[in-house]
Structures are given as structure tokens and as C-alpha cells.
């Protein structure tokens, strides 16, 4: 076994995450995860791939999802916090996510003006409608909000530590876990606990096929193919150097293309998750790499 050491939800796709001690895992992932998305005026999704300043947006959402606050990581720049009453009754509009068309509920001109000013490009904010019925691909079928694909991204501290060892051999400094934007971070069993300590094995998450965490159950969908978002310094909202992609390319190339780090999961059974929960693996498989 291993344990959950961090839970992070990302209310607005591409923006900063919020760490929580406990949350409810819904069919679409951690509560409110990627339930909002910044789009162009034409409805095309924005991510840190092209708009790294999204990382400077610090969103928080009320437990019931009725209130959203957008704050800037650089308040000295003059961007004060914006508090919004979330609407689910406004007219729907088409939005584009990686070429697929979904529906979104525009959250109004005030949110649009705030994001446009901070990002420096005309933008709107949309919310997933209650009737959203997206099907995600991979080994285990599921759904998600505006996530890239599957609902839950799992990454272990052991995998990050192994990457840091390889980066150090190149003379590169370590990177924060937030470069990889996981939802669930796992680690070894606490000292004194009994059980098989697979949490100390790098990339063990690649081999999990079914796991129970707290009251919830996850099913493996695919490996997480990494992109240019990992190059963005999440504190500065700007691209850094070539790491970690340069080092990952040396040992984590995926046979289907790209480099991989972490694994994606669908929600098989919703339920409460908490930091400290044990990750009980019900089924293992061979790593796809």
C-alpha cells in the first residue's frame, strides 16, 4: 500500500490548483475540478501551452459551487480578487476543447474583463453545464469536466524523486510537483505501518489497474503524456528552460509517441477522499511504456 499525501483540485482549467485535506470524488473527478474553462471570444479553450499566465490565476470555489473567486498571484500588479455568483441558467454556447465541441455557460462580462486584463488577450469564462455528458477514452471508460482527458491524474513522490536524480546528473535543479498538475499525490506508507510498500517504487502508478482510496474506487485509463505545460514555472506564470521534458525524453518515451509521467484514471465509484487515506491496489498490470 501507499497513502495519499496531497489532494489538488483545479476549478478553472489551466489555472492554479487548490490543495484540500478532504473532498468528494465525483464521477467527473475531484469536486469542482476543471468545471470552469477560459476560452477565446470564439469559444476556443485556453491552456498554459499558449497562455502561461493562466498559472497566475488562483481560483477558489465554494463547497456548493455557487461562488467562485478569482485572485491573482501577483496582487501588486493591481489585479484585485473578483467574487462571482456562478450561473447555471444562462444560455449555453459552443466551446472547443482540442477540436471537440462541448457546451459551456458563459459567466458574464465582469469575469471576462478580469481575465482579459490579466492574460492580455480577449477571454471569456465558461462553466460545465449540469447536463454535460462527456465520455472519456482509455482502458476504463469514464467522464470528466473540461480536463484534457480522464478525470483523475495520479502521481507519486517516488516518480518525482527519480526524475530529480536523473536531472541532477545533467546539472539541472529539481522542480516542484506543481509542474505536473496532479490531482492525487501518493507516497510510501508512514513509518511503522504494515503492508507492501510499493509507494517507494518509481512509476508504480503506471501499473495500477484498479485501486480503492477512502470510499472511492479508480480504474486506470492511460499514461499521462506530458506537454509544454510542464515547462511553465507555476509561480511566475512564464516558461522556464527545457526541463523536465529534456530529461524525460531520455528514459520515459512512450511507444505511441511523446513522453509520459504519471497516470490517468476514471472514477469507478465516487466517494470521499482524504489526505492520509491508504491506496489499496485491487489489480495490477504491466506498464504500457
C-alpha positions as CSV (number, residue, x, y, z in Angstrom):
1,X,0.0,0.0,0.0
2,X,0.8,3.7,-0.1
3,X,-1.0,6.7,1.2
4,X,-2.5,10.0,-0.2
5,X,-0.2,12.9,0.8
6,X,-1.9,15.6,-1.3
7,X,-5.2,16.3,-3.0
8,X,-5.4,19.1,-5.5
9,X,-8.4,20.4,-7.4
10,X,-8.2,22.8,-10.4
11,X,-11.5,24.6,-10.6
12,X,-10.6,26.5,-13.7
13,X,-8.8,24.6,-16.4
14,X,-5.2,25.8,-16.8
15,X,-5.2,27.9,-13.7
16,X,-3.6,27.3,-10.3
17,X,-4.7,24.4,-8.1
18,X,-6.1,24.3,-4.6
19,X,-4.8,21.8,-2.1
20,X,-7.5,20.3,0.2
21,X,-7.4,18.0,3.2
22,X,-10.5,16.1,2.0
23,X,-13.0,16.2,-0.8
24,X,-15.7,14.2,-2.6
25,X,-14.7,12.3,-5.7
26,X,-17.5,12.7,-8.2
27,X,-17.9,10.8,-11.5
28,X,-16.1,13.7,-13.1
29,X,-13.2,13.8,-10.7
30,X,-12.4,15.8,-7.5
31,X,-15.2,18.1,-6.6
32,X,-15.3,21.1,-9.0
33,X,-12.2,20.0,-10.8
34,X,-12.0,21.6,-14.2
35,X,-15.6,22.7,-14.0
36,X,-14.7,26.1,-15.5
37,X,-12.6,27.0,-18.5
38,X,-11.1,30.1,-20.0
39,X,-11.9,30.5,-23.7
40,X,-11.3,32.9,-26.5
41,X,-14.2,35.1,-27.7
42,X,-14.8,32.4,-30.3
43,X,-15.1,29.8,-27.6
44,X,-11.7,28.1,-28.1
45,X,-10.1,26.7,-25.0
46,X,-7.1,28.4,-23.4
47,X,-4.3,26.4,-21.6
48,X,-0.8,27.2,-20.4
49,X,0.6,25.7,-23.6
50,X,-0.1,29.1,-25.2
51,X,-1.2,31.2,-22.3
52,X,1.2,30.5,-19.4
53,X,-0.1,33.5,-17.4
54,X,-3.1,31.3,-16.6
55,X,-0.9,29.9,-13.8
56,X,-1.2,33.3,-12.1
57,X,-4.9,32.9,-11.6
58,X,-5.8,31.5,-8.2
59,X,-9.4,30.3,-8.2
60,X,-11.4,29.0,-5.3
61,X,-14.9,27.8,-5.3
62,X,-17.4,27.4,-2.5
63,X,-18.4,23.9,-1.4
64,X,-21.7,24.1,-3.1
65,X,-20.2,25.5,-6.3
66,X,-22.3,28.7,-6.2
67,X,-19.5,31.2,-5.6
68,X,-16.2,31.5,-7.5
69,X,-13.3,33.7,-6.5
70,X,-10.5,34.6,-9.0
71,X,-7.4,36.1,-7.4
72,X,-4.0,37.0,-8.9
73,X,-0.8,35.5,-7.7
74,X,0.7,39.0,-8.2
75,X,-1.8,41.3,-6.5
76,X,0.8,44.1,-6.5
77,X,0.1,44.3,-10.3
78,X,-3.3,45.8,-9.5
79,X,-5.5,42.8,-10.1
80,X,-7.8,42.6,-7.1
81,X,-9.8,39.5,-6.3
82,X,-13.1,39.0,-8.2
83,X,-16.0,37.3,-6.5
84,X,-18.6,35.8,-8.8
85,X,-22.0,34.3,-8.3
86,X,-21.9,31.2,-10.6
87,X,-24.7,30.9,-13.0
88,X,-26.0,27.7,-14.4
89,X,-29.1,29.1,-16.0
90,X,-27.6,31.4,-18.7
91,X,-27.7,30.5,-22.3
92,X,-25.3,27.7,-23.4
93,X,-22.7,28.3,-26.1
94,X,-20.4,26.0,-28.1
95,X,-16.8,25.7,-26.8
96,X,-13.9,24.0,-28.5
97,X,-11.7,21.6,-26.5
98,X,-8.9,20.0,-28.6
99,X,-11.1,20.2,-31.6
100,X,-14.1,18.6,-29.9
101,X,-17.3,20.6,-29.4
102,X,-18.9,20.8,-26.0
103,X,-21.3,23.3,-24.3
104,X,-20.5,26.0,-21.8
105,X,-22.3,28.5,-19.7
106,X,-20.8,32.0,-20.0
107,X,-20.1,33.6,-16.6
108,X,-20.5,37.2,-17.7
109,X,-18.7,40.3,-18.7
110,X,-17.1,41.0,-15.3
111,X,-15.2,37.7,-15.3
112,X,-14.3,38.2,-19.0
113,X,-12.9,41.7,-18.3
114,X,-10.8,40.5,-15.3
115,X,-9.3,37.6,-17.3
116,X,-8.7,39.6,-20.4
117,X,-6.8,42.2,-18.4
118,X,-4.6,39.7,-16.6
119,X,-3.9,37.5,-19.6
120,X,-3.5,40.3,-22.1
121,X,-5.8,38.7,-24.6
122,X,-9.6,38.8,-25.1
123,X,-11.1,36.0,-23.0
124,X,-14.3,34.6,-21.5
125,X,-15.1,32.2,-18.7
126,X,-17.5,29.3,-19.1
127,X,-18.8,26.6,-16.8
128,X,-19.7,23.0,-17.5
129,X,-23.5,22.8,-17.8
130,X,-25.3,20.4,-15.4
131,X,-26.3,18.3,-18.5
132,X,-22.7,17.8,-19.6
133,X,-22.3,14.2,-20.7
134,X,-18.7,13.8,-21.9
135,X,-17.3,10.3,-22.4
136,X,-13.6,9.8,-21.9
137,X,-11.4,7.2,-23.6
138,X,-8.8,4.8,-22.3
139,X,-8.8,1.3,-20.7
140,X,-11.6,2.2,-18.2
141,X,-14.5,4.4,-19.6
142,X,-15.5,7.5,-17.6
143,X,-16.3,11.1,-17.8
144,X,-14.8,14.5,-16.9
145,X,-15.4,18.2,-17.0
146,X,-13.0,20.2,-19.1
147,X,-10.0,18.1,-18.2
148,X,-7.7,17.2,-21.1
149,X,-9.0,13.6,-20.9
150,X,-9.6,11.3,-17.9
151,X,-10.9,12.7,-14.6
152,X,-8.1,12.0,-12.2
153,X,-4.3,12.3,-12.6
154,X,-2.2,10.3,-10.1
155,X,1.5,10.9,-9.5
156,X,3.9,9.6,-6.8
157,X,6.6,11.3,-4.9
158,X,8.9,8.4,-5.8
159,X,8.5,9.1,-9.5
160,X,9.4,12.8,-9.0
161,X,12.4,11.9,-6.8
162,X,13.6,9.5,-9.6
163,X,13.2,12.3,-12.2
164,X,15.2,14.7,-9.9
165,X,18.0,12.1,-9.7
166,X,18.3,12.0,-13.4
167,X,18.0,15.8,-13.8
168,X,20.8,16.2,-11.3
169,X,23.0,14.1,-13.5
170,X,22.5,16.8,-16.1
171,X,23.2,19.5,-13.6
172,X,19.6,20.6,-13.6
173,X,17.9,21.7,-10.3
174,X,14.7,19.9,-9.0
175,X,11.2,21.1,-10.0
176,X,8.1,21.5,-7.8
177,X,5.4,18.9,-8.0
178,X,3.0,21.6,-9.3
179,X,4.8,21.5,-12.7
180,X,2.8,18.2,-13.4
181,X,-0.5,19.3,-12.0
182,X,-1.6,16.1,-10.4
183,X,-4.9,15.5,-8.5
184,X,-3.7,12.8,-6.2
185,X,-0.1,12.6,-4.9
186,X,0.9,9.3,-3.3
187,X,3.8,8.3,-1.2
188,X,5.3,5.5,0.9
189,X,3.5,4.1,3.9
190,X,4.1,6.2,7.1
191,X,6.9,4.8,9.3
192,X,5.7,1.9,11.4
193,X,2.8,0.9,9.2
194,X,2.5,-2.7,8.0
195,X,2.0,-3.7,4.4
196,X,3.7,-3.9,1.0
197,X,5.4,-0.5,0.5
198,X,5.1,-0.2,-3.3
199,X,4.8,3.6,-2.8
200,X,8.6,3.8,-2.8
201,X,8.9,2.4,-6.3
202,X,9.1,5.0,-9.1
203,X,6.3,4.8,-11.6
204,X,4.4,2.2,-9.7
205,X,1.2,4.2,-10.5
206,X,1.7,3.2,-14.2
207,X,0.9,-0.4,-13.3
208,X,-2.2,0.2,-11.2
209,X,-5.4,-1.0,-12.9
210,X,-7.9,-0.8,-10.1
211,X,-7.5,0.9,-6.7
212,X,-9.6,1.8,-3.7
213,X,-8.9,5.1,-1.9
214,X,-11.1,6.0,1.0
215,X,-14.7,5.4,-0.1
216,X,-13.9,5.7,-3.8
217,X,-12.6,3.4,-6.5
218,X,-10.4,4.3,-9.5
219,X,-9.9,2.5,-12.8
220,X,-6.8,3.0,-14.9
221,X,-7.3,4.7,-18.3
222,X,-3.9,5.7,-19.7
223,X,-0.5,7.1,-19.1
224,X,-0.2,10.9,-18.8
225,X,1.6,12.2,-21.9
226,X,3.4,15.3,-21.0
227,X,3.4,18.6,-22.9
228,X,4.8,22.1,-22.8
229,X,2.8,22.9,-19.7
230,X,5.5,21.2,-17.7
231,X,7.9,23.9,-18.8
232,X,5.9,26.6,-17.2
233,X,7.0,28.0,-13.8
234,X,3.7,27.9,-11.9
235,X,4.7,30.7,-9.6
236,X,6.0,33.0,-12.3
237,X,3.4,32.2,-15.0
238,X,6.1,32.0,-17.6
239,X,8.1,29.3,-19.4
240,X,11.4,28.3,-17.9
241,X,14.1,26.1,-19.5
242,X,13.9,22.7,-21.3
243,X,13.3,20.7,-18.2
244,X,11.6,18.3,-17.4
245,X,10.9,17.3,-21.0
246,X,14.6,17.1,-21.9
247,X,15.3,14.6,-19.2
248,X,12.1,12.7,-19.5
249,X,12.8,12.2,-23.2
250,X,15.9,10.2,-22.2
251,X,14.0,7.5,-20.3
252,X,10.2,7.9,-20.5
253,X,9.5,7.8,-24.2
254,X,6.1,6.3,-25.0
255,X,5.8,3.8,-27.8
256,X,2.7,5.7,-29.0
257,X,4.6,9.0,-29.1
258,X,5.6,11.7,-26.6
259,X,7.0,11.3,-23.1
260,X,4.9,10.1,-20.1
261,X,4.9,10.8,-16.4
262,X,2.1,9.9,-14.1
263,X,-1.1,8.0,-14.9
264,X,-4.8,8.9,-15.6
265,X,-7.8,7.3,-14.0
266,X,-11.5,7.2,-14.4
267,X,-13.9,7.2,-11.4
268,X,-15.4,3.7,-11.0
269,X,-17.1,4.5,-7.6
270,X,-17.5,8.1,-6.2
271,X,-16.8,8.7,-2.5
272,X,-14.9,10.8,0.0
273,X,-11.2,11.2,-0.3
274,X,-8.8,12.5,2.4
275,X,-5.1,13.1,2.9
276,X,-3.8,10.1,4.7
277,X,-6.1,7.6,3.0
278,X,-4.4,4.3,2.1
279,X,-4.3,3.4,-1.6
280,X,-5.3,-0.2,-1.8
281,X,-4.5,-1.7,-5.2
282,X,-7.0,-4.3,-6.2
283,X,-5.4,-5.2,-9.6
284,X,-2.0,-4.6,-11.2
285,X,-1.0,-4.7,-14.9
286,X,2.1,-4.2,-17.0
287,X,3.3,-0.7,-17.6
288,X,2.4,0.5,-21.2
289,X,5.8,2.0,-21.8
